[in-house]
Structures are given as C-alpha cells and as structure tokens.
Amino acid sequence: MDSRKSTLNLPAGMESSLRLNTIPTHFPSIPKTPSPSKTTYSDRFIPLRSASRLQNFALVEKSSPVKEGGNEAYSRLLRTELFGADSVPCSPAGQGSPMSPSKNLFRFKTDHSAPNSPLSAVISGQDGGGSAEASMPPKVPRKIPKTAYKVTKLCDLGNRDGVCAVQWTREGSYLAVGTYMGDVQIWDSSRCKQIRTMGGHQTRTGVLAWSSCMLSSGSRDKHILQHDIRVSKDYVSKLVGHRSEVCGLKWSHDDRELASGGNDNQLLVWNQHSQQPVTKFTEHTAAIKAIAWSPHQSGLLASGGGTADRCIRFWNTTNKNMLKCVDSGSQVCNLAWCKNVNELVSTHGYSQNQIMIWKYPSLGKVATLTGHTLRVLYLATSPDGQTIVTGAGDETLRFWNVFPSAKTPVVRDSGVWSLGRTHIR
C-alpha cells in the first residue's frame, strides 16, 4: 500500500506531532519496562497528563502574557459564569491573566447561594439604579380598620329631656350641659361621668357661659342664674332684667363683666356683684344671640341682631357708647373674635347662610365662606385660634382654616384655672 500525504485540517503544531502510518501486518513485541519487582499489564489505557500535550487543545491554560487588545475580560467573565466566582483568584502583581485554581476539569457542585457574578445582575435585571429596589422585599398593603377605634357617648337624657346648650370650661376639662327641663349638668369628659346637677330654672336652659369659677345659665324663664362650682348650692344669685327668653350670654376675658342678649332686643351688661344690669343697649331691632368680647381691647363688645336687624354693632362698655355698626345682610347667629389677629368671624342664617371674616376697626370684609344650606347656628374656635368649626341646620359640620397663627404667645392670667382643676362639689 502506498502512503499518501495527509489532507486533515489540524491545529498549528499538530502536524509534526501526529503521523499517519500504514497498518502493519504484524505487531512487534512490546518491550518490558524494567521493574525491581515485576511488570503488570492491563487492558485499560490511562494516559499521562504530562505526555498528552493538552495545551494543543486549550484544555490547560498557558501562562502566556496577554496580548494588547485581547479578550482577557471576556475570559474571566465566562469562567466566572461557568465555574463560579471562586474559580477566579486574584492575580499576583505584575502577572497576566489569573491561573486556574484547580486541575479538575469537571466537578459536581451544588451552589445554594445567591448569584454574585457580574452577569447575574444583568440577567436578573438588577443592574444600575434598579438593584436597590429589586432587592427590597415586596411591600405589604397597609391595613386600615373598618371601624372607629373609639366612639364615646357622654350622656343620654332619655325621652323626657333633651340637650339645649353645651359649653366647655376654658381649660377644656369639664362640659356644662343645659337641658330642656331647666337643669344644668356638669360632666367630666375624660371619665364620661356626671359630676353634679344644678336646678333653679323653670323651663329650658338655652345658653351657658363660663368664667374662671362661675357658670352662668340663661333660660326661657327670663332669668340668669349664677352657679358657683365651689359651693354646694344650686346657684348663688339670680339676675333679673330681661323681659323675654335669654338667648345670648358671654363673660369678658378678665371675668369682670357679663353680657346677655334676649328676645326682647336688649343687650345688658352685668358686673360680678350686681343684681341689676349696669348698662343697657337697646339699638338692636331683633333678638340678640351673637355676643363676643374682644381679646385685644378691654371693654370692647360686639353683638349681632336677628333677621329684622341683621347688624353687627360694636360697643364701649366703659363709656357706654356704640362705636361702629355694619349691616351684614343676613340674620347674625354667632360672633367670635380671633385671638391671633384683630379680626372677627360671624355666622349667619336667613337668607344667605354665609360665614364672614371682618377686619377691625376698618370692618373690611376679609372673606365670605359659603356651603351651608341652612342657618349656621353653632360656631367654635380651636385652641390655637386658627380653625373654626360651624354647625348648621343642614346637619353638617364644616371645618375652616381662616386665621393665621399667633406671632408671639399671649400670656394672660386665667384666674383659678391657672392653678389647676377646680374642685366641684
């Protein structure tokens, strides 16, 4: 048989190491390897790694220097993905590509840890700024209770009686309640407990007013009763001056004067010790329910008339003169002075049911608020003086942010209340 030239496409350097020979017709004898004991033959052929020339097949990495522009970074990345991050050791300083840490070509290994290779973030979409969000646990929806955590019922007067007036003490710890039967009750709101009941009126108690230690009540029986909460008697004095139901009542901030308005269109001013009014104002032509003392000027009193009057009038109780008058255009139901700025709020009934903010003394309109569909019968101011709440015959409560905050705190002597809670007997 003629020998022919090899036409195989072999890697560089392999042609010199491989030869194609003709199959011999007979096999020469295998020389024996000298051994001190004896020679063992086997049918298995296990090649030696040192004589296998594995570098020709790139199975063993050669420590050749990395050429400029080579693909060392790609090789490191690929090796990391195939064998894990532990398979890429740190290269010593001044050397080229890292050496393989192990001579094992195939190794069974179960990795339960999270992927930590550079490609893991790209594959899972966690690269860049989204890695922090993706690593966070899923957000659990916030649970909102469907029922109120606290519903407090202070009192129930039953079918034979009803509530006609309520008034907080200046410190907000006790609540006075005027009833349809003419009683005055005092409740501790923190304990939902009735402290005492005081009688004296013959019919409904429609208006209440607190001073530092005195509670005044006005009734349809035309009388004003003074209840001293420090004594056990129902009342200590009776003020007689109105010819019809007392529907407005307010103590001055210094507790020296009490103003009362009635359905007889009279505005009366009482002092602490008088049994008769010290001043009478008769300029209103309708019932006077709305009364407010100025916290900025001593002796300055504002009052509002009913549907037939519609005017807000300002009085100086010291010299007994009327200072100003403005027609509001509607029945005046409530008045309240702001303690932070020299402004006044009024609520109205027939026919516009509006809420108005006035600047004093110019009496310019700051704002007109609408929304209630029936007359605004109730008005209260928050302790910080910025928010008001209004209640109307349309059975709605509305909260309004109408006044600015106080620039400087106003320190005012609050009498007995400044020493703590007054004992009620």
VMD Tcl script that draws the C-alpha trace (Angstrom):
set ca {
  {0.00 0.00 0.00}
  {1.30 3.41 -0.96}
  {1.47 6.04 1.65}
  {-0.40 9.28 0.85}
  {0.03 12.85 2.06}
  {-2.30 13.87 4.90}
  {-5.09 16.32 3.99}
  {-6.54 16.79 7.52}
  {-7.08 20.32 8.85}
  {-5.14 20.18 12.09}
  {-4.26 22.94 14.54}
  {-0.93 24.60 14.27}
  {1.84 22.43 15.65}
  {-0.13 19.19 15.41}
  {1.21 18.03 12.04}
  {4.66 17.47 13.49}
  {3.33 15.52 16.43}
  {0.88 13.29 14.58}
  {1.79 10.82 11.82}
  {-0.38 8.61 9.69}
  {1.24 5.24 9.25}
  {0.08 2.20 7.41}
  {-1.32 -0.59 9.43}
  {1.35 -3.21 9.84}
  {0.63 -6.80 9.09}
  {2.21 -7.97 12.30}
  {2.58 -6.36 15.73}
  {6.00 -6.07 17.26}
  {6.52 -7.19 20.75}
  {6.06 -4.60 23.48}
  {9.24 -4.02 25.35}
  {9.05 -4.62 29.03}
  {9.72 -1.80 31.47}
  {12.36 -2.77 33.92}
  {11.00 -3.02 37.42}
  {12.52 -4.08 40.68}
  {9.66 -6.49 41.34}
  {7.53 -7.33 38.31}
  {5.64 -5.70 35.43}
  {1.79 -5.54 35.45}
  {-0.19 -5.28 32.23}
  {-3.80 -4.08 31.95}
  {-6.41 -3.68 29.25}
  {-7.07 -0.08 30.28}
  {-5.08 2.72 28.83}
  {-4.80 5.70 31.17}
  {-2.78 8.45 29.52}
  {-0.38 10.55 31.48}
  {-1.23 14.21 31.73}
  {2.39 15.23 31.23}
  {2.63 13.37 27.89}
  {-0.81 14.17 26.47}
  {0.01 17.59 25.02}
  {-3.28 19.03 26.24}
  {-2.06 22.54 25.57}
  {-2.70 21.95 21.90}
  {-6.45 21.65 22.66}
  {-6.54 24.63 25.09}
  {-7.58 22.33 27.96}
  {-4.80 23.59 30.16}
  {-4.31 27.33 30.42}
  {-0.94 28.56 29.44}
  {0.66 31.34 31.42}
  {1.39 33.33 28.29}
  {1.31 37.09 28.53}
  {-1.96 38.73 27.49}
  {-1.73 40.44 24.18}
  {-2.80 44.02 23.87}
  {-6.43 44.16 22.75}
  {-7.04 40.55 23.87}
  {-10.16 39.07 25.40}
  {-8.98 38.54 28.99}
  {-12.03 40.32 30.46}
  {-14.39 38.12 28.47}
  {-12.50 35.02 29.55}
  {-12.76 35.99 33.19}
  {-16.47 36.69 32.85}
  {-17.10 33.41 31.05}
  {-15.06 31.43 33.58}
  {-16.99 33.06 36.41}
  {-20.32 32.10 34.87}
  {-19.24 28.50 34.26}
  {-17.34 27.70 37.45}
  {-18.42 30.40 39.96}
  {-16.70 33.40 41.43}
  {-14.35 31.23 43.50}
  {-12.67 29.95 40.34}
  {-11.13 33.38 39.59}
  {-8.26 34.03 42.01}
  {-6.62 37.36 42.41}
  {-3.66 37.75 40.11}
  {-0.33 38.48 41.67}
  {1.04 41.89 40.98}
  {2.80 42.18 37.66}
  {1.35 38.95 36.19}
  {-1.10 38.50 33.40}
  {-4.28 36.51 33.42}
  {-5.20 34.55 36.56}
  {-4.29 30.89 36.80}
  {-6.85 28.18 37.22}
  {-7.20 27.28 40.90}
  {-7.82 23.60 40.27}
  {-6.65 20.91 37.86}
  {-10.09 19.24 37.92}
  {-11.73 19.81 34.57}
  {-15.19 18.66 35.72}
  {-16.54 18.96 39.22}
  {-20.03 18.31 40.58}
  {-21.03 21.15 42.86}
  {-24.41 22.43 44.09}
  {-24.42 26.15 44.83}
  {-27.30 27.30 47.03}
  {-26.08 30.83 47.45}
  {-27.40 33.82 45.53}
  {-25.62 34.63 42.25}
  {-22.76 37.02 42.82}
  {-21.14 37.24 39.42}
  {-21.10 40.41 37.35}
  {-23.54 38.91 34.85}
  {-26.12 37.89 37.46}
  {-27.30 41.45 37.92}
  {-27.64 41.94 34.17}
  {-29.53 38.68 33.65}
  {-31.97 39.35 36.51}
  {-32.50 42.99 35.50}
  {-31.00 44.38 38.71}
  {-28.20 46.43 37.22}
  {-27.91 50.14 37.71}
  {-30.35 52.01 39.93}
  {-32.94 49.23 40.00}
  {-30.78 46.89 42.10}
  {-31.78 48.51 45.38}
  {-35.49 48.37 44.57}
  {-35.36 44.77 43.37}
  {-33.50 43.65 46.48}
  {-36.18 45.11 48.77}
  {-38.96 42.79 49.99}
  {-42.41 43.25 48.42}
  {-44.45 45.99 50.04}
  {-47.34 44.68 52.10}
  {-50.59 46.65 51.62}
  {-51.43 48.82 54.63}
  {-54.37 47.52 56.64}
  {-56.94 50.17 57.58}
  {-59.52 49.27 60.24}
  {-63.09 49.49 59.02}
  {-64.48 50.57 62.39}
  {-63.71 53.52 64.65}
  {-61.31 52.74 67.48}
  {-63.23 54.96 69.90}
  {-66.87 56.03 69.98}
  {-67.79 57.85 73.15}
  {-71.34 58.54 74.26}
  {-71.22 61.08 77.05}
  {-74.83 61.09 78.19}
  {-78.39 60.14 77.28}
  {-81.14 62.24 78.81}
  {-83.90 59.92 77.68}
  {-87.20 60.68 76.00}
  {-88.49 63.17 78.59}
  {-85.49 65.51 78.48}
  {-83.02 66.82 75.91}
  {-79.86 68.87 75.44}
  {-80.41 72.58 74.72}
  {-76.92 74.01 75.35}
  {-73.32 72.83 75.84}
  {-70.27 74.79 76.92}
  {-66.68 73.74 77.72}
  {-64.70 75.21 80.57}
  {-61.81 77.37 79.46}
  {-59.36 74.59 80.25}
  {-61.48 72.03 78.41}
  {-61.73 69.53 81.27}
  {-65.41 69.86 82.16}
  {-68.51 70.21 79.99}
  {-71.66 72.00 81.08}
  {-74.97 70.80 79.65}
  {-78.24 72.73 79.74}
  {-81.38 70.61 79.49}
  {-84.92 71.09 78.25}
  {-86.28 70.55 81.78}
  {-84.21 73.51 83.08}
  {-81.34 71.67 84.76}
  {-77.62 72.38 84.42}
  {-75.35 69.32 84.47}
  {-71.56 69.21 84.70}
  {-69.72 66.24 83.17}
  {-66.13 65.08 83.37}
  {-65.49 64.18 79.74}
  {-62.31 62.20 80.46}
  {-64.21 59.74 82.64}
  {-67.65 60.14 81.00}
  {-69.03 60.76 84.45}
  {-71.58 63.28 85.65}
  {-70.16 65.41 88.47}
  {-73.29 67.23 89.62}
  {-76.71 68.55 88.62}
  {-77.94 72.03 89.49}
  {-81.54 73.15 89.29}
  {-83.29 76.51 89.57}
  {-84.76 77.22 86.13}
  {-88.44 76.62 85.45}
  {-88.02 75.75 81.78}
  {-85.34 75.07 79.19}
  {-81.76 76.27 79.70}
  {-80.76 77.52 76.26}
  {-77.42 79.28 76.84}
  {-74.37 78.80 79.10}
  {-71.21 80.84 79.81}
  {-68.14 80.05 81.96}
  {-65.92 82.44 83.87}
  {-62.94 81.18 85.87}
  {-65.07 79.69 88.66}
  {-68.63 80.77 87.82}
  {-71.09 79.17 85.43}
  {-73.92 81.37 84.18}
  {-77.07 79.94 82.64}
  {-79.85 81.71 80.75}
  {-83.34 80.33 80.32}
  {-86.69 80.81 78.71}
  {-87.94 81.85 82.14}
  {-86.16 85.23 81.50}
  {-83.66 84.71 84.34}
  {-79.90 84.29 84.56}
  {-78.58 82.04 87.33}
  {-75.04 82.24 88.68}
  {-73.68 78.83 89.71}
  {-70.53 78.91 91.84}
  {-68.94 75.48 91.34}
  {-67.01 75.84 94.60}
  {-70.14 75.66 96.75}
  {-72.81 73.00 97.05}
  {-75.81 75.29 96.44}
  {-77.57 75.09 93.08}
  {-76.97 78.81 92.43}
  {-75.66 81.77 94.37}
  {-77.55 84.60 92.65}
  {-80.34 85.31 90.17}
  {-80.09 88.13 87.63}
  {-83.42 89.61 86.58}
  {-83.56 92.19 83.78}
  {-84.79 90.65 80.53}
  {-88.45 90.64 79.60}
  {-88.17 87.59 77.35}
  {-86.02 84.47 76.89}
  {-82.28 84.90 77.42}
  {-80.62 83.63 74.20}
  {-77.09 85.13 74.39}
  {-74.54 85.05 77.22}
  {-70.79 85.74 77.38}
  {-68.21 86.62 80.08}
  {-65.42 89.09 79.33}
  {-61.85 87.75 79.22}
  {-60.96 89.38 82.55}
  {-64.11 87.93 84.20}
  {-65.29 91.38 85.27}
  {-68.36 91.78 83.06}
  {-71.13 89.51 81.78}
  {-73.07 90.44 78.63}
  {-76.51 88.99 77.96}
  {-78.85 89.24 74.98}
  {-82.52 88.39 74.84}
  {-85.53 88.02 72.62}
  {-86.62 91.41 73.96}
  {-83.94 93.01 71.70}
  {-81.94 94.18 74.73}
  {-78.22 93.87 75.33}
  {-77.44 94.03 79.06}
  {-74.09 94.22 80.84}
  {-73.63 92.98 84.40}
  {-70.67 93.10 86.73}
  {-69.52 90.48 89.23}
  {-71.53 91.75 92.18}
  {-74.58 93.47 90.70}
  {-78.12 92.13 90.85}
  {-79.22 94.68 88.25}
  {-77.64 95.45 84.86}
  {-75.08 98.25 84.92}
  {-75.55 99.06 81.22}
  {-78.41 98.64 78.73}
  {-78.14 98.88 74.94}
  {-81.44 98.98 73.05}
  {-80.38 99.90 69.50}
  {-80.94 96.39 68.06}
  {-84.33 95.75 66.47}
  {-84.30 91.93 66.75}
  {-83.25 89.20 69.18}
  {-79.60 89.21 70.23}
  {-77.98 85.76 70.22}
  {-74.47 86.61 68.94}
  {-72.14 88.21 71.53}
  {-68.32 88.41 71.61}
  {-65.76 90.27 73.77}
  {-62.55 91.50 72.16}
  {-59.36 89.89 73.50}
  {-57.33 92.84 72.21}
  {-59.11 95.80 73.84}
  {-60.70 95.92 77.27}
  {-64.39 96.83 77.33}
  {-64.90 96.27 73.57}
  {-68.08 94.24 72.94}
  {-69.65 93.08 69.65}
  {-73.26 91.96 69.23}
  {-75.40 90.80 66.30}
  {-79.10 91.12 65.68}
  {-81.65 88.72 64.22}
  {-83.50 88.67 60.90}
  {-85.22 92.01 61.38}
  {-81.95 93.72 62.35}
  {-79.01 91.94 60.55}
  {-76.49 94.42 62.01}
  {-73.24 93.83 63.89}
  {-72.69 96.59 66.45}
  {-69.60 97.42 68.49}
  {-69.84 98.90 71.98}
  {-67.55 100.50 74.51}
  {-68.90 99.25 77.82}
  {-66.70 101.69 79.76}
  {-68.28 104.89 78.43}
  {-71.45 103.10 77.21}
  {-71.14 104.31 73.62}
  {-71.79 102.49 70.34}
  {-68.60 102.63 68.29}
  {-69.47 101.12 64.91}
  {-72.27 99.37 63.04}
  {-72.26 97.27 59.86}
  {-75.17 95.66 58.01}
  {-74.27 92.02 57.31}
  {-77.24 91.35 55.04}
  {-78.42 88.26 56.98}
  {-79.54 87.14 60.40}
  {-76.49 87.13 62.73}
  {-76.29 83.83 64.62}
  {-72.77 83.80 66.13}
  {-69.74 86.02 66.66}
  {-66.18 85.08 67.64}
  {-63.08 87.22 67.91}
  {-59.71 85.87 66.79}
  {-57.05 85.97 69.50}
  {-54.13 85.97 67.00}
  {-55.15 88.98 64.89}
  {-57.70 91.76 65.30}
  {-60.36 90.09 63.15}
  {-63.89 88.85 63.75}
  {-65.88 85.94 62.31}
  {-69.67 85.94 62.04}
  {-72.10 83.19 61.04}
  {-75.48 83.90 59.51}
  {-78.89 82.47 58.81}
  {-81.76 83.76 56.72}
  {-81.27 84.23 53.94}
  {-77.68 83.64 52.78}
  {-76.38 81.23 55.48}
  {-72.85 82.54 54.98}
  {-69.74 82.86 57.13}
  {-67.91 86.19 57.05}
  {-64.50 87.37 58.24}
  {-64.19 91.05 59.25}
  {-61.13 93.19 59.95}
  {-61.43 95.55 62.91}
  {-61.65 98.54 63.18}
  {-61.97 99.12 59.44}
  {-64.74 96.47 59.18}
  {-63.48 95.47 55.76}
  {-64.51 92.02 54.56}
  {-61.60 89.61 54.56}
  {-63.55 86.63 53.19}
  {-67.05 85.25 52.70}
  {-67.45 81.48 53.06}
  {-70.43 79.58 51.69}
  {-71.51 75.96 51.70}
  {-74.16 75.57 54.39}
  {-77.70 75.37 53.07}
  {-79.48 76.34 56.31}
  {-78.69 78.86 59.05}
  {-75.34 78.43 60.80}
  {-76.41 78.08 64.42}
  {-73.16 76.96 66.02}
  {-69.61 78.30 65.97}
  {-66.49 77.17 67.85}
  {-62.81 78.17 67.63}
  {-59.82 75.84 68.02}
  {-57.44 76.43 70.97}
  {-54.69 77.73 68.64}
  {-57.11 80.30 67.21}
  {-56.60 79.29 63.58}
  {-59.50 76.93 62.83}
  {-63.24 77.33 63.28}
  {-65.97 74.72 63.09}
  {-69.52 75.58 62.13}
  {-72.72 73.60 62.58}
  {-75.89 74.35 60.70}
  {-79.50 73.27 60.37}
  {-78.46 71.21 57.36}
  {-76.98 68.72 59.88}
  {-73.39 69.20 58.71}
  {-70.21 70.28 60.46}
  {-67.64 72.20 58.45}
  {-64.05 72.98 59.45}
  {-62.39 76.13 58.14}
  {-58.79 77.38 58.38}
  {-59.45 81.10 58.46}
  {-56.99 82.78 60.84}
  {-53.17 82.97 60.87}
  {-51.01 81.61 63.66}
  {-50.00 83.74 66.62}
  {-46.79 85.74 66.12}
  {-45.97 85.88 69.82}
  {-47.62 83.96 72.66}
  {-50.10 85.97 74.67}
  {-49.75 85.44 78.43}
  {-52.98 86.09 80.25}
  {-53.96 85.38 83.84}
  {-56.68 82.76 83.80}
  {-57.56 83.11 87.47}
  {-58.36 79.98 89.39}
  {-57.91 77.74 86.33}
  {-54.20 78.60 86.16}
  {-53.69 76.84 89.50}
  {-55.14 73.55 88.31}
  {-58.52 71.89 88.06}
  {-61.14 73.42 90.34}
  {-62.84 71.08 92.77}
  {-66.54 70.77 92.03}
  {-68.82 69.88 94.90}
}
mol new
graphics top color blue
foreach p $ca { graphics top sphere $p radius 0.5 }
foreach p [lrange $ca 0 end-1] q [lrange $ca 1 end] { graphics top cylinder $p $q radius 0.2 }
display resetview
